[in-house]
């Protein structure tokens, strides 16, 4: 379905454009308009732990996929999607841990803009999935194709966004409870 040099070049350009959009979003969500987010010492420490857990999660998912391949178990995904699954597994672990430890949002980051950006990115990806499903190009010849990546990215961003919003609501409730005491 999707193959060839031209398609690979388009995907590569799409990834580069996506990374540029990420830089723009970071500048948008940071209060000072800089593309570098600032963290305090506690946040840096927790982020280091999060990266460690994310790394080992990615190793585990990659090993699992490798075992499926070694045992010649047919999996209905193309190679790009499998690589993305490894990356997104680490992303979910890293973001979840950081959110729970108050190390996801930097000192110069606007929480509301960040939450909105995460949810909007998730919704845009899910809209692309709906378009692929309507066109009948989501599952072709017994395989999920590149369009499945939009589903993975969309669900990942929505999960992180919802987790972020819930954590903020709980933190606000705890802060207002502390003030009443």
C-alpha positions in Angstrom: 0.0 0.0 0.0 2.5 2.6 1.2 6.0 2.1 -0.2 8.7 3.5 -2.3 11.3 6.2 -2.2 8.9 9.0 -2.8 6.7 7.9 0.1 9.7 7.5 2.4 10.9 11.0 1.5 7.4 12.4 2.3 7.3 10.6 5.7 10.8 12.0 6.5 9.7 15.5 5.6 6.6 15.0 7.7 8.7 14.0 10.7 10.9 17.1 10.3 7.9 19.3 10.0 6.5 17.7 13.1 9.7 18.4 15.0 9.6 22.0 13.9 6.0 22.3 15.1 7.1 20.8 18.5 9.6 23.6 18.8 7.0 26.2 18.0 4.6 24.7 20.5 7.3 24.7 23.2 7.9 28.4 22.5 4.2 29.0 22.6 3.7 27.2 25.9 6.7 28.7 27.6 5.9 32.0 29.4 9.2 33.6 28.3 8.8 32.5 24.6 12.1 30.6 24.7 12.4 27.1 23.3 14.3 25.8 26.3 12.2 24.9 29.4 13.8 25.6 32.8 13.5 23.2 35.7 14.5 23.3 39.3 16.9 20.8 41.0 14.1 18.6 42.2 12.4 18.5 38.8 15.8 17.7 37.1 16.3 14.8 39.5 12.8 13.4 38.9 13.2 13.8 35.2 16.4 11.8 35.3 14.6 9.0 37.0 11.8 9.3 34.4 14.2 9.0 31.5 15.8 5.9 33.1 12.3 4.2 33.5 11.4 5.2 29.9 14.7 3.8 28.6 14.1 0.4 30.3 10.5 0.4 29.1 11.6 1.0 25.5 14.2 -1.9 25.9 11.5 -4.2 27.2 9.0 -3.3 24.4 11.8 -3.7 21.7 12.8 -7.1 23.2 9.2 -8.2 23.2 8.8 -7.2 19.5 12.1 -8.9 18.8 10.9 -12.1 20.4 7.7 -12.0 18.3 9.9 -11.7 15.2 12.3 -14.5 16.3 9.4 -16.9 16.9 8.0 -15.8 13.5 4.7 -14.6 15.0 2.8 -12.6 12.5 2.1 -9.1 13.7 -0.1 -6.8 11.6 2.1 -3.7 11.7 4.7 -2.3 9.4 8.2 -1.7 10.7 7.8 2.0 11.1 4.8 1.5 13.3 6.7 -1.0 15.5 9.5 1.5 16.0 7.0 4.1 16.9 5.4 1.8 19.5 8.8 1.5 21.1 9.3 5.3 21.2 5.8 6.0 22.4 6.0 3.4 25.2 9.0 5.4 26.6 7.2 8.7 26.0 4.2 7.6 28.0 6.3 6.3 30.9 8.5 9.4 31.0 5.6 11.8 30.8 3.4 9.9 33.3 6.2 9.7 35.9 7.1 13.4 35.4 3.5 14.5 35.7 3.0 12.5 38.9 6.2 13.9 40.4 5.4 17.5 39.3 8.4 17.5 37.0 6.6 17.7 33.6 6.0 21.4 33.6 9.0 23.7 33.8 9.3 26.9 35.8 8.7 29.0 32.7 5.9 26.9 31.2 2.2 27.9 31.0 0.2 24.9 32.3 -3.1 25.9 30.6 -1.4 26.3 27.2 0.4 23.0 27.6 -2.8 21.1 28.5 -4.6 22.7 25.5 -1.7 21.9 23.1 -1.6 18.2 24.2 -5.3 17.7 23.7 -5.4 19.6 20.4 -2.5 17.5 19.0 -4.2 14.4 20.1 -7.5 15.4 18.5 -5.8 16.3 15.2 -4.1 12.9 15.0 -7.4 11.2 15.7 -9.2 13.2 13.0 -6.6 11.9 10.6 -7.4 8.3 11.7 -11.1 8.9 11.1 -10.3 10.1 7.6 -8.2 7.0 6.9 -11.0 4.7 8.2 -13.6 6.5 6.0 -11.3 6.1 2.9 -10.8 2.4 3.8 -7.0 2.8 4.1 -6.6 2.2 7.8 -6.3 -1.6 7.6 -5.2 -2.9 4.2 -4.1 -6.4 3.1 -4.2 -7.7 6.7 -1.9 -4.9 7.9 -2.3 -1.7 9.9 -0.3 0.8 7.9 1.3 4.1 8.6 -2.1 5.7 9.4 -2.0 3.6 12.6 0.8 5.8 13.8 -1.7 8.7 13.9 -3.9 6.6 16.2 -0.9 5.8 18.5 0.2 9.5 18.6 -3.3 10.8 19.1 -4.0 8.4 22.0 -0.6 9.1 23.5 -1.1 12.9 23.4 -4.7 12.6 24.8 -3.6 10.2 27.6 -0.8 12.6 28.6 -3.1 15.6 28.2 -5.9 14.1 30.3 -3.4 12.9 32.9 -1.9 16.4 33.1 -5.3 18.0 33.5 -6.3 15.5 36.2 -3.0 16.0 38.1 -3.5 19.8 37.9 -7.0 19.5 39.3 -5.9 17.3 42.1 -3.0 19.6 42.9 -5.3 22.7 43.0 -7.7 20.9 45.3 -4.9 19.9 47.6 -3.5 23.4 47.6 -6.9 24.9 48.4 -7.3 22.3 51.2 -3.9 23.3 52.6 -4.9 27.0 52.6 -8.1 26.2 54.6 -6.1 24.4 57.3 
